[in-house]
Amino acid sequence: MDNAINAANQQSRGALLADRGTPRNAGGRRLAFRTSGHQHGPIVRLVSPSDIGEVIKPFVFLDHGVIEPTKQPLFGIHPHSGIATLTVLLTGALAYEDTTGRRGELAAGGLEWMKAGNGVWHDGRILPGVAARFFQLWIALPASQENLPAESQYVAPSEVQQDGPVRVLLGQYGRARSPIRAPEGIHYFHVRLHHGQRWRYVPPSDHTVAWLAVDQGGLSSEPIHAGQLAVFEESNGALEFEALEDTGFILGSAVKHPHDLVLGNYSVHTSQPALDRGERKITEIGKRLRAEGRL
């Protein structure tokens, strides 16, 4: 972990301890804590695997960014293993490329899913025009999938199904279902409410992990404002929200990931042998990229 991540971890731990004991959500579920994360450049890190990611796993990492278009790569080509990443593009457009052989462009409202598995490298850059506003999430893969071959999906805005105010990014809600081939037991939504609009979410009975992050606007009954991440107590209780103004937020719920998180520089696995296998594959791909002049 670099210095920026370590600083974010320290700040997130402090916020976690400071906000324990807050009242219950209107749906009856206690708000365990909230944080505004740590900003480095145009990106706010809200969750890292060594802090809040341990609490809300399989959700182990979350960034919220607003980046102006430049000719530079978004992050530069870099590797992952043991996780899946999902980038939700709210505004702007980006170009993508990965070592599964996929490349192309994604418009606002689209999704970039990279199931890294045993190892992959990927890259992206913001296209000219509007600033890119996005959330990037990492999900810890189950042991049965963490060392499988990498697989990517790029979902156009028109392919993201919606039921009422809920765009379904992973899993399903009502009549809407995500086209992404994600592990079972994970729901991830983009919710948009008008001023004063209410929404109630009843998670599946085995989803004891739940959290949200507000992109714009704010929510009651316990106010959660733009730029904040809120984590709810572990239970399968319902959640109920009212928008203080026109509001957009993401919400995740899931079956709790049963494994300890074993961390590499860009990887999260369930065991040291699994991490070693992933890092060997990353190194192998890296050698090929260097021979091609990419690194």
C-alpha positions in Angstrom: 0.0 0.0 0.0 1.3 3.5 -0.9 1.4 6.5 1.5 -1.9 7.9 0.2 -3.7 4.5 0.9 -2.2 4.3 4.4 -3.3 7.9 5.1 -6.8 7.0 3.9 -6.8 3.9 6.1 -6.0 5.9 9.2 -8.7 8.5 8.5 -11.3 5.8 7.7 -10.5 4.0 11.0 -11.0 7.2 12.9 -14.3 7.9 11.3 -15.4 4.3 12.0 -14.8 4.7 15.7 -16.2 8.2 15.9 -19.7 7.5 14.5 -20.5 4.2 16.2 -23.8 4.3 18.2 -25.8 6.6 15.9 -29.6 6.1 15.8 -31.4 3.7 13.6 -32.3 4.2 10.0 -36.0 4.9 9.3 -36.3 1.2 8.1 -35.2 0.0 11.6 -31.5 -0.8 10.9 -28.8 1.0 12.9 -26.2 3.2 11.1 -22.9 1.7 12.3 -20.6 4.5 11.0 -19.9 6.9 8.2 -16.9 8.5 6.7 -15.9 11.1 4.1 -12.8 9.1 3.2 -9.5 10.7 2.1 -9.0 12.8 -0.9 -5.8 12.5 -3.1 -6.0 14.6 -6.2 -9.4 14.3 -8.0 -10.2 11.0 -6.2 -11.7 10.3 -2.8 -10.9 6.9 -1.3 -13.8 5.8 0.8 -12.9 2.1 1.4 -9.6 0.2 1.4 -9.1 -3.6 1.9 -7.1 -3.0 5.1 -9.8 -0.9 6.8 -13.5 -0.6 6.0 -13.1 -3.4 3.4 -12.7 -5.8 6.3 -16.1 -4.7 7.7 -18.1 -4.8 4.4 -16.4 -7.6 2.5 -16.9 -8.8 -0.2 -16.9 -5.0 -1.0 -13.3 -4.2 -0.3 -12.4 -1.0 -2.0 -14.3 2.1 -3.2 -13.2 5.3 -5.0 -15.3 8.2 -6.0 -13.7 10.5 -8.6 -14.3 13.5 -10.8 -11.6 13.8 -13.5 -11.3 16.3 -16.2 -10.3 15.0 -19.7 -6.6 14.9 -20.5 -4.4 13.0 -22.9 -3.0 11.0 -20.0 -4.1 7.5 -18.9 -6.7 7.4 -16.1 -4.5 5.3 -13.8 -1.9 3.9 -16.2 -1.9 0.2 -17.1 -1.8 -1.8 -13.9 -2.5 -5.4 -12.7 -5.1 -7.1 -10.4 -5.8 -10.6 -9.2 -8.3 -12.2 -6.8 -10.9 -9.4 -7.2 -13.4 -8.0 -9.7 -13.6 -4.3 -10.3 -16.7 -2.4 -11.4 -16.5 1.2 -12.7 -19.8 3.0 -12.8 -19.5 6.0 -15.2 -21.9 8.7 -14.2 -20.8 11.4 -16.6 -18.2 11.7 -19.3 -16.8 8.9 -21.4 -13.7 6.7 -21.3 -11.6 4.4 -23.4 -10.6 1.1 -22.0 -8.2 -1.7 -22.8 -7.2 -5.0 -21.0 -5.0 -8.0 -21.5 -8.0 -10.3 -22.2 -7.8 -8.5 -25.6 -10.8 -6.2 -25.1 -10.7 -2.5 -26.0 -13.3 0.2 -26.8 -15.1 3.2 -25.5 -17.8 3.5 -22.8 -20.4 6.3 -22.5 -21.9 7.9 -19.4 -24.2 5.4 -17.7 -22.1 2.5 -18.8 -20.3 -0.1 -16.7 -16.8 -1.5 -16.9 -16.5 -5.0 -15.2 -13.1 -6.6 -14.9 -13.1 -10.0 -13.2 -9.4 -10.3 -12.6 -9.3 -13.8 -11.4 -5.8 -15.3 -11.6 -4.3 -12.1 -13.1 -5.0 -9.3 -15.6 -3.7 -5.8 -16.5 -6.0 -3.0 -17.6 -5.9 0.6 -18.6 -8.2 3.5 -19.3 -8.3 7.2 -20.2 -10.9 9.9 -20.1 -12.2 11.0 -23.5 -12.4 14.7 -24.5 -15.6 16.5 -23.5 -17.3 16.4 -20.1 -15.5 15.5 -16.9 -15.8 11.9 -15.9 -17.6 11.3 -12.6 -17.5 7.7 -11.4 -17.4 5.2 -8.6 -14.9 2.3 -8.8 -15.6 -0.7 -6.6 -13.5 -3.8 -5.9 -15.2 -7.1 -4.9 -13.3 -10.0 -3.3 -14.0 -13.1 -5.3 -14.9 -16.4 -3.7 -12.2 -19.0 -3.3 -13.7 -21.0 -6.2 -13.2 -18.0 -8.6 -10.2 -16.1 -7.4 -7.7 -18.0 -9.6 -9.8 -18.6 -12.7 -8.9 -16.9 -16.0 -9.7 -13.2 -16.3 -12.9 -12.1 -17.9 -14.2 -8.6 -18.7 -17.6 -7.1 -19.6 -18.4 -3.6 -20.9 -22.0 -2.7 -20.5 -23.6 0.1 -22.6 -26.0 2.5 -20.8 -29.0 1.0 -22.7 -28.2 -2.4 -21.3 -28.4 -1.4 -17.6 -31.9 -2.4 -16.5 -33.9 -0.3 -14.2 -36.9 -0.8 -11.9 -38.4 2.5 -10.5 -35.5 4.6 -9.2 -33.0 1.7 -9.2 -30.5 1.0 -11.9 -29.2 -2.6 -11.2 -25.4 -2.7 -11.6 -25.0 -6.2 -10.0 -27.6 -8.8 -9.0 -31.3 -8.0 -9.3 -34.1 -5.7 -8.0 -37.7 -6.2 -8.8 -38.0 -7.0 -12.5 -34.5 -5.6 -13.3 -31.4 -7.8 -13.5 -27.8 -7.0 -14.2 -26.2 -8.6 -17.4 -22.9 -8.9 -15.6 -21.8 -12.4 -14.7 -20.9 -11.6 -11.0 -20.6 -14.0 -8.1 -23.9 -14.9 -6.4 -25.1 -13.1 -3.3 -24.2 -9.6 -4.3 -26.5 -6.6 -5.1 -25.2 -3.3 -6.2 -27.5 -0.5 -7.3 -27.4 3.1 -8.5 -30.4 4.9 -7.0 -31.8 8.3 -8.1 -34.5 10.0 -6.0 -36.2 13.3 -6.5 -36.5 15.8 -3.7 -38.8 14.3 -1.0 -39.1 10.9 -2.7 -38.9 7.9 -0.5 -37.4 4.5 -1.2 -37.4 1.3 0.9 -35.0 -1.6 0.3 -35.6 -5.0 1.8 -32.5 -7.1 1.2 -32.5 -10.9 0.7 -32.6 -12.7 4.1 -28.9 -13.8 3.9 -27.6 -10.3 2.9 -26.2 -9.1 6.3 -23.8 -6.5 4.7 -25.2 -3.2 3.6 -23.7 0.3 2.8 -24.2 3.3 0.6 -22.2 6.2 -0.8 -23.9 9.5 -1.9 -22.8 11.0 -5.2 -25.0 14.1 -5.2 -27.6 15.4 -2.8 -28.5 14.0 0.6 -30.6 11.5 2.5 -32.5 11.4 5.8 -33.5 10.3 8.4 -30.0 10.3 9.7 -28.5 12.8 7.2 -26.0 11.3 4.8 -24.6 13.9 2.4 -22.7 14.0 -0.9 -19.3 12.5 -0.6 -20.1 10.3 2.4 -20.1 6.6 2.8 -22.5 5.1 5.4 -22.3 1.5 6.7 -25.2 -0.2 8.4 -25.2 -2.8 11.2 -24.9 -6.4 10.2 -28.4 -7.7 9.9 -31.0 -8.4 7.2 -33.2 -5.5 8.2 -34.8 -3.2 5.8 -33.5 0.3 4.9 -35.6 3.3 4.1 -34.5 6.7 2.7 -36.0 10.1 1.9 -34.2 12.5 -0.4 -33.4 15.9 1.1 -33.0 17.2 -2.5 -32.5 15.5 -5.9 -30.1 12.7 -4.9 -28.0 10.0 -6.5 -26.3 7.3 -4.5 -24.9 3.8 -4.8 -26.0 1.0 -2.5 -24.5 -2.5 -1.9 -25.7 -5.5 0.0 -24.3 -9.0 0.1 -23.7 -12.2 1.9 -20.7 -11.7 4.1 -17.4 -12.9 2.5 -16.3 -15.7 4.9 -12.5 -15.5 4.4 -9.8 -13.3 5.8 -8.4 -10.8 3.2 -4.8 -11.6 2.1 -3.5 -8.5 0.4 -0.9 -7.9 -2.3 -0.1 -4.5 -3.9 -3.0 -4.7 -6.4 -4.6 -8.0 -5.3 -6.9 -9.5 -2.7 -7.1 -13.2 -2.1 -8.4 -15.7 0.4 -5.1 -17.4 1.2 -1.3 -16.9 0.7 -1.1 -19.7 -1.9 -3.9 -18.1 -3.9 -2.2 -14.7 -3.8 1.1 -16.3 -4.8 -0.5 -17.9 -7.9 -2.1 -14.6 -8.9 1.1 -12.6 -8.5 3.0 -15.1 -10.6 0.5 -14.6 -13.4 0.7 -10.9 -13.0 4.5 -11.1 -13.3 4.2 -13.3 -16.4 1.8 -10.8 -18.2 4.0 -7.9 -17.1 7.1 -9.5 -18.8 5.1 -9.8 -22.0 4.0 -6.1 -21.8 7.6 -5.0 -21.3 8.7 -7.0 -24.3 5.9 -5.2 -26.3 7.1 -1.8 -25.0 4.0 -1.2 -23.0 5.8 -0.8 -19.6 
